Amino acid sequence: MSDYNKIKIGIINLKINNIYSIYQACKNIGYNTKIVSPRENKYTYDVLILPGDGAFMTAMRFIRYNGIDQKIYEFLQNKNKRLMGI
């Protein structure tokens, strides 16, 4: 059993992008991976992935409207947490 399955990956679902290829890649490597709903109150992952799709303004409106920006800010207050933007 690898150490990868101990790392919790959260992929933020902005409802405007194809996140399933990212999800499948993380799962295939062995990470404990979950697609994160905008309604989730607090991010308890080791790594957050913020996928892109080329529609920056649409994504930012969704992020702000759903309070995801504040959740990401709180998540990053822990220096051991990581955010990866694609």
C-alpha positions as CSV (number, residue, x, y, z in Angstrom):
1,M,0.0,0.0,0.0
2,S,1.5,3.4,-1.0
3,D,1.6,6.5,1.0
4,Y,-0.4,8.3,-1.8
5,N,-3.7,6.9,-0.4
6,K,-3.0,8.9,2.8
7,I,-3.1,12.2,0.9
8,K,-6.5,13.7,0.6
9,I,-7.1,15.5,-2.7
10,G,-10.2,17.7,-3.2
11,I,-11.1,18.8,-6.8
12,I,-13.4,21.9,-6.7
13,N,-16.4,21.5,-8.9
14,L,-17.1,24.8,-10.6
15,K,-19.8,23.2,-12.8
16,I,-18.2,24.7,-15.9
17,N,-15.3,22.3,-16.6
18,N,-14.4,18.7,-17.2
19,I,-13.0,17.6,-13.9
20,Y,-13.4,13.8,-14.4
21,S,-10.1,13.4,-16.2
22,I,-8.3,15.1,-13.3
23,Y,-10.3,13.0,-10.8
24,Q,-9.4,9.7,-12.7
25,A,-5.7,10.6,-12.9
26,C,-5.5,11.3,-9.2
27,K,-7.4,8.0,-8.4
28,N,-5.1,6.0,-10.8
29,I,-2.0,7.3,-9.0
30,G,-3.6,6.2,-5.7
31,Y,-4.6,9.5,-4.0
32,N,-7.7,9.6,-1.8
33,T,-9.7,11.9,-4.1
34,K,-13.0,13.6,-3.9
35,I,-14.9,16.0,-6.1
36,V,-15.8,19.0,-3.8
37,S,-19.3,20.5,-3.9
38,P,-19.5,24.3,-3.6
39,R,-21.8,23.7,-0.6
40,E,-19.2,22.0,1.4
41,N,-18.6,24.1,4.5
42,K,-14.9,23.5,5.1
43,Y,-12.1,22.0,3.0
44,T,-10.4,19.3,5.0
45,Y,-8.1,18.1,2.3
46,D,-4.3,18.1,2.0
47,V,-4.4,19.5,-1.5
48,L,-7.1,21.4,-3.4
49,I,-7.2,21.4,-7.2
50,L,-8.9,24.4,-8.8
51,P,-9.5,23.3,-12.4
52,G,-9.8,25.8,-15.2
53,D,-11.5,25.8,-18.5
54,G,-10.6,29.1,-20.1
55,A,-13.7,31.0,-18.8
56,F,-12.0,32.9,-16.1
57,M,-14.7,35.5,-15.5
58,T,-17.5,32.9,-15.3
59,A,-15.4,30.8,-12.9
60,M,-14.7,33.8,-10.7
61,R,-18.4,34.8,-10.5
62,F,-19.2,31.2,-9.4
63,I,-16.4,31.1,-6.9
64,R,-17.4,34.4,-5.3
65,Y,-21.2,33.7,-5.4
66,N,-20.7,30.4,-3.6
67,G,-18.2,31.7,-1.1
68,I,-15.5,29.4,-2.4
69,D,-12.9,32.2,-2.4
70,Q,-13.3,32.5,1.4
71,K,-13.1,28.8,1.9
72,I,-9.9,28.6,-0.2
73,Y,-8.4,31.5,1.9
74,E,-9.2,29.7,5.1
75,F,-7.8,26.5,3.7
76,L,-4.5,28.2,2.9
77,Q,-4.1,29.6,6.4
78,N,-2.6,26.2,7.2
79,K,0.9,26.3,5.7
80,N,0.9,22.6,5.2
81,K,-2.0,22.8,2.7
82,R,-1.6,23.2,-1.0
83,L,-3.6,24.7,-3.8
84,M,-3.0,23.7,-7.4
85,G,-4.6,25.7,-10.2
86,I,-4.9,24.2,-13.6
